[in-house]
Amino acid sequence: MIADILPSEVASAEAFNDGLEGPLYPEEAAQISRAVESRRREFTTARLCARRALARLGLPPVAVPPGPLGEPRWPVGVLGSITHSTNYRAAAVARTADVLALGIDVEPDEPLPEDLLESIASPDECARLRELRRTAPQPVNWGRLLFSAKESVYKAWFPQGRRILDFFDADLTFTPEGTFRAHLLLTPLERELGLRADYSGRWLARGGLLLTSVVTLAPVRAPRAEVVGAPQGASNGAPRLGGYGAVR
């Protein structure tokens, strides 16, 4: 399912139960050595999904341990995101030459309590959700979808910003057709540094789940123009073919 809202530059893998078989790496196992059994199964399946997704990029299996704030730590040159919900785990990965930002999330397709909605949505967002409830051609649990989309935005943002955002740091607008846009309220320093403030995403309601994704593709470099008479291997000053360096 998650692949349906991801571009071809992103590889993914998903599981609808914890039946995947495979070992954890020692640094992964150490992170859940004291966890309850359900958390151990969830963590293990998500890491196995991550390695399957990496394999679909043509990359070897590696450990994907959590970082200081729980974020997955990917190999150099790779961006990725992991998500899980009841009976569903998924991972998505891409090369940093192709993708600048990536985040995915899944939530149960259930109503979000009104008191919780007020703690994650601004008055403007609440007004837009009310309008969607009134006009959208299909019923959607918009509050829960907003929660999921903000999680995807935060996951996409974190590798560049390296700080946890508050729910009110992002303003989201949805379309009934399965897309959304997000604008982040950055600090003056983050704006001065040129950090990305605007993201676009896609959403899907299927099989009792709400899935969201945020992907920012790297710009495509134009091929180098040939210069008649230039000696072989000489540079003509045009951009070289090839990928971008790792984006942190």
Secondary structure, 3 states (H helix, E strand, C coil): CHHHHCCCCCEEEEECCCCCCCCCCHHHHHHHCCCCHHHHHHHHHHHHHHHHHHHHCCCCCCCCCECCCCCECCCCCEEEEEEEECCEEEEEEEECCCEEEEEEEEEECCCCCHHHHHHHCCHHHHHHHHHHHHHCCCCCCHHHHHHHHHHHHHHHHHHHHCCCCCHHHEEEEEECCCEEEEEECCCHHHHHCCCCCEEEEEEEEECCEEEEEEEEECCCCCCCCCCCCCCCCCCCCCCCCCCCCCCC
